[in-house]
Amino acid sequence: MLRTGFRIIQYSLDLQPTRSLSLFAPCHQKTVFNGTSAVTAHEQEFGTSGCSVKTLASFDVNDYRTAFKNKKMSEIVRALVIFKLCTYDFLVKNSLSLMKISKRLFGSRLYNRCMKATIYSQFVAGETEDELKVAIGKLQQNAMGPMLCVPVEEDAGQSQSRDVWYHENLEMILGCIKLSKMVDPNYPMSQIKLTAVVPGDLCAVLSEKFPDPHSSMNVLECIVNGLKGNEIDIDGLDKDNAAALNKALGRLKSIGELAENLGVLLLIDAEYTYLNPALRTLSLAMMLQFNRGRPIVAYTYQNYLKETYGNLQKDCKFVRSKGAGFATKLVRGAYMYKERQMAVDAGYEDPVHQTFEDTTAMYNQSMEHLLDGIQREPDKFYVVIASHNEDTVKHAVQEVDKRSLSTNNGTIFFGQSYGMSDYLSSALGQAGFAVYKSTPYGPVDETIPYLHRRALENSAVLGGTQKERQLLWKTFVNRITLGALPRSPA
């Protein structure tokens, strides 16, 4: 079990729980001192509420000089090469096999060095605490923050026979939550996949037996009771699945309680449609249990699925009717090809929208629904608008501005993946929006397979990096012609 890199960070957290890795103000802010009180540069310029006209006007996605000003020439070249290679489907689909062959040919040491100099450093923040400091510092320089995630998950049919695997994953996730608080004391975020601590086979069984949480309220209430530490028994589950569920709820209880106590926003990923009903039910139960004050737990809604907006509306109404806060991460979705193939193989209706435009329309509909909720009850909602699509982000910026919503009170966040769409993230951060990068960390052997899976799921995004490659190329040419090579950071 390759967990060494995670243990290094965990030991540091256990030994020095109060030491911050950095003084990290909200990612869109820079703390300054005005007389005797600390305020933020954002508050000085825009005030403490509302999104000003200047915020919208200063959103410039073509400002490559600012976007890449803190990147070394070697990082510019690396990004250009990697993004170009990612346009070749053969390389993306077979990347893991090619890397395994390379490891056998060159040995682990040389392989790890090559990975760390290329793909790993492009998409992973690091393995040790010192490496994370450097990576997070670079994000801060461009007004971004980290959405830390542990690269571990499980699919149906892969369930581990030993509880020790889930316990180790639990410890890593708890360490990630603590680390998130250390690097960002204001709006810390941690991104998790529930299948790291809940068996994939159990999720498949729950999804099949209870496909809609609103039609199985007794099950949802029972799960909430389990999150309180009580042993539960759900009709329809056999003895083994019931025992596995109780153990899983104990792990989720530990995760939720720590996130709630530290004020870390916990973003739960959605996965495949045959697992999502269980993941959604578990997430709603966690909202009811841990979102009683400021919203902490958020579930991810995949807008490439036809049913998403209806589910979001029902979930939002239900959670608020119970007095809990509702939070979400909005994505288009990353499992389109597999979902369609599964529908063909099993003979059921394709759950995915037929066109990109239909997905975009639903994404915007979901986003506007959440922004309306924030406008009504800003203390009971938050949304992470996670998109690499420039038009979607522009639309979101306009909708926030139209409603005169605050960009600095912890209700509206933007998200992109670490190492991707940096020009878009930089534009958001410089305009005063809270923007976070989904940031995996850990050992090479643990993170590369995770990145391979994400690459397969996001092949369309990786192949659509033309705008970013154009801006990187402009940066490269500009530095060559003007001799404007940045100095290495101290």
N, C-alpha and C positions, 0 to 999 in steps of 0.2 A: 504494500500500500504506500503510494508516494505522497507523503504528507509533510515532509521535512520542512519545506519552505513555510508552510502554514504554521508549523509548531514554533519556528523561530519568532514569528510575529506574535504568536499567542503568549510565549514566555515573556516577551517584552511587555505586553499588555498586563500580564499578571503581576510582574515585578514593579511596574511603574504606571499604575492606573491613572494617575492625575497629570502626567506629563503629556503635553500636547505636541504632536509632530510639527505643528506650525500654527501661527496665529492666522486662522482662516476665517475672515469675515464672509458673510454671504457672497456667493460667487459673483454677483453683479455689483458688489460694494467694495469700497476701500475705506477702512476706518481711519478717521482723522480726529484730531482733538481741537475743539473750539472753546477756548476759555477753560472752564472747569468740567465741561461735559463732553463725552465722546459721541460723535455723530458720524454718519457715513457721508462719503462724497456724493452718493446718489441722493441722499436726503437734502444736502446742501443745494444741489442743483435742481432737483425735481420736487422737493417737499416729501412729506411722510406718507402721502396717499395720492393715488391717481397716476395715470400714465400720461405724461405730457406730450404735446405735439412734437416737442423736440425729440422725445424718445422714438417716435415713429419716423421722424425725418432723419434721424441719425442711424437708422438701420440700413447699413450699406453692405450688401453681399459681394461687392466687387473690390472691396478694400483689401487686396492681397498683401499689401505692405504691412498693415496692422495684423492681419490674420497669421502671417508667418514670420513676423519680425523676431520672434524668440527662437526660431528653429535654426540650427546650424546647417551649413551647406550639405553636409553628409546626410542629414535628416531629410532635406528637400529631395536629394537624389534618391534616397531609399524609398520615399513615398512615391516618387514618379515611377520607379521601376516596379514596385509591388502593385500599385494600382493598375499599371499597364498589364502586368501578368495576370491580374484578376479578371481581365476582360476575356481571357481564354477559358471557355467552359471545361475543356479537357483537364487543364491544370487545376482548376478549382475542385472538380469532381474527384480527381485522383490524387489530390495533394497529400492526404494522409498516407497512402500507399507509397508515394514517392519519398516522403520523409522517412518512413520506416526503412526503405531500401537504403537511403542515404545514411541512416544511423548504423545499419549493418556494415556498410562499406567503409565508413570513416571512423566508427567507434563513437561511444557516447560523449567523450570529452570534446572532440572536434565538432561533432554534430550540435551539441549544446551551444558551443561558441558561435557557430554559424547561425543557428536559430536566433540567439540573443542579439546578433548583429543585424538581423533582417526582420522576419515576420514577427517574432516574439516582441521585439522592441516597438514595432509599429502598432500592435494591437493590445499589448499587455503592459501594465504599469510597472511590474517588477516582481521580485521574489522576496527580497529582504526589506526590512524597515527603511534602511538608507536609500534603496532604490525607489521605494514608494515616496519618500520625501522629495526626491528629485522630480519624479513624474508629477506629483501633485503640485509642487512648486511651479512647474511649467504651466500647468492648467491655471493656477492662480494668476500668473503673469498676464494671461489673456482673459481674465475675468470669468473663469469657468471653475466648476467644482467637481469632485469625484462622486459618482454613484457606484460605490464599491460592490463587487459581486464575487462570490466564491464559485469557481468553474466546476460545479459538480451537479449531476442530475441522474435520473434513471427513467427508462421507458418500461412499459408493460412487457413482461417476459424476461426482464433483466433483474428482477427483485433478488436482493442478497439474502442468503440463508442465515447470516449471522447478524445479530443486533449491533455488534461492535462497529460495523460499517456505518450504520445510521448514527450511532453515538459519535463517531469521529466526525461525521459531517455536521452534526449538531454543534460540536465544539468549534469547528471552523466557522460556522455561521455566527455563533455567539461572539467569536473573536472578531469577525468582520463588523458586527454591529458596534462593538466597543471601539474598534479602529475608526469607524465612520464618525463616531462622536468626537474622537480625539482630533481628527483632521478638519472637522467642521463643526464647531460647537453651536452654530446658529441653526442651520437647516441640514443636519446630517441625513444621508440617504444610504440605504443598503438594499440591494436587489437580490432576491432569492428565488430558487425553484423549489416548490414544495416536495417534488419527487426526490430531493436529496435526503429528506427525513421521513417521507411517507412512501411506503412501497408502491411502485408503479402498478403492480398487479392488483393491489388493494384499491387504488384509484380507478382502475378499469372496472372492477366489480361494483364499486359504489356508483360509478357513472352509468353502468348498465341498469342497475336496480333503481336508482333515484336520479333520472336524467334532468329533472327540473326542481330546484330547491323550493320554489314557490308552490309546488304540488306535493311536497314532502316536508311540511313545516315541522312535523313532529321529529323528523330526522335532524333538521337544522337546530331545533331547540335542544335536542339530545346532545349534539356535538358541542353546542355552547356550554352545556352542563359539564361535558368532558373537559373543556378548556378551563373550567374552574377547579379541576383536580379530582373530579368525581369519576368513578368507574361507570361506564355506560354499557347498555346492551340494546342493540338495534335489531328489531325484527327483520329477518331475512338474511342476516349474516351468520355464517357458520362459526364454529368456535375459534378456528384459527384466524379468520379475518377479524372477528370481534377483538381478539387479543392483540392483533397487529394494530387495529385502529386505536385502542386504548394507549398502547405504547407511543404511537404516532402523535396522539393528542397531547401526551405528556411532553413530547419534544416541542410541539408547537406552542404549548403553554410557556415553556422556558424562553422560547424565541420572542413571543409576544410580550411577555412581562418585561424582559430586558429592554426591548425596543421602546415600550411605553415608559419605563423608568428613566431611560436616557434621552427620550424625545427624539429617537431616530426614526425617520420615515421609512417604513418597510414596504417595498414594492414587490408584489408577488407576481411572477410571470405566469401567463397562460401558456399552454402547450398544445398537444394534439386534441382534436375534437372528441376522441374516445376517452380522454382523461379529463377534459375541461369541466364537465358537470361536477365531478368530485372536487376539483381544484376551486371552482367557483363557490361551491357550498362551504368548503372549509374556509375560504377567504371571507365570505359573508359572516360566518360564525366568528371569525377573528375580529372583523369590524365591530360586531355587536359587543364583543368582550373587551376590546382594547381601544376602541375609538369613542369612549364615553366622554372624554374631554376633547382636547385637540385631536383631530384625525391623525392616526399613525399608520394603520394598515391600508394599503391600496391594492386593488386587483387590476390586472391588465385586460383590456378589452380589445380584441382583434377585429378591426373594422373591415377586413376582407371577407368575413363571414356574414352571410345574409341576416342571421338572427341577432347580430350584436347590438344594434341600437335598441331593439325591443327589450333585450335582456338588461341593458344598461338602465333604461327607464324604470323597469320593474325593480331592479336591485336598488337603485337610488331612492325610489319612493319607499320601499320597504325599510331600508336601513334608517332613513330619516324618521319614519313613523315610529321607530323604536327608540328615538332620541340619540342615536349614535351618529357620528360623522361619517361622511362618504368620501372616498378618495379613489382615484383611478390613475393608471398610466394608459394613455391611448396610443395604439400602434396600428399600422396597417395589417401586419401579420407576416409570418415567415415560413409557413408550412404549406403554401399554396399547391405546389406540385404533388406533394405526397397526399394531401387531402383529396385532391381530384382523382388521383390514381386509386386511392382506397375506395372512393365512391364508385368508380367504374368497376373495380374488382368485386365489391360487395353488392352492387346493383341498387344503390340508393341515390337519391338526388344529390347533385353536387352542392355542397354547402357554401361554396365560394362564389362571390360575385363574378359575373361573366366578363366585366370590363374593368379596367383601371379607373375609369371615370366613375363607375358605380361605387367602387371602394372609396374614392376620394370624396364623393358626395356624402357617404355615410360617416366617414371620418369627420368631416366638417360639421355634420349634424350632431354627432356625439360631442364634439368639442364645444359647440355653441350651447348645447344643453348643460354642460358642466360650467361654462362661463356664466350662464344665467343663474345657476345655483350659487356660484361664488358671489355674484352681485347681490343676491338675496340674503345669503348667510355666509359671509366670508370666514367665520370661525368654525364652520361645519363642513367645509369642502377643501380639497386641494386636487389639482390635476397636473400630471406630467404629460406634456405634449411631446411625444417621442416620435420624431420624423426626420428623415434625411432629405425629404422632398422640399425643394426651395419654395415652390408655389404654396404648399401646405403651410409652411412656416410663415410666409408672407401673409397668408390669409389669417392665421392665428394672431399675428401682430396687429393686423388691422381690426380684428374683432375685439381684442383687448383694449385697443385705443378707443374704439367706438363706444365701449361701455365705461370708459374712464376708470378701469380697474387698476388697483395698485399692483406694481411689479415688485414690491419689496416687503410684502407681509407674509410670505410663506404659503401662498395659495396657488400661484401659477408658476410652473417650472417648464423649461424646455429640456429635451434630452436627445443626445446623439451618442453613438458608439465611440469609444476611445480610439483615436487614430484615424477616424473617418469624419468627413464633413467639417473639418476644422474651420474652414472659411465661414460656414454657416453659424457654427457655435460662437466664433469670435465676433461676428456681426451682432448676434443677439446679446452677448456679454457687454460689448462696447456700447450698445444702445440702452443698457440698463436692465435687461431681463435676466432672470435667474436661469442659468443654463448649466446642466450637469452632463458629464460624460460617463456612460456605462463602462466601468473600469474593472476588468478582471485582473487578478493578481495570483501569483503562485509559481511553483516550479515549472520548468519547460515541459517535462513529460506529463504534467497534469493539465496544463493549459492548452497545449497544441491540439490535442483531440477535441477539446471544447471549441477552440477556434475553427477547426475543420467543420464541425457540425453547424456552427453559426454561419460559416462561409457557404455551405450548401443551402442553408435556409435563406440566406440573404444574397444569393448569387445575382439577382437583379440589381440590388443596391450596389454591390461591388462592381458589377459591369457598367453601372451608370455613373461612374466617377468622372465623366468627361469635363464637367465644369471645374471640379477640384484640380484635375490634372492640368487644365488650361491655366489656372491661377498659379499653381506650383511652377509651371514652365515659365510664366511671366516673372515670377520671383527669381528663378534660376538665371534667366537671361539678364534681368535687371542687375543682379549681383555680379555677374560676369562682366557686363559692359561698364558698370559704374564702379566696380571694385568694392561694392558695398557689402563685404562679408562681415557678418556680426561677430563681435567678440564672444569667446566662450564664456558662459556664465561663471561667475566666481564660485 
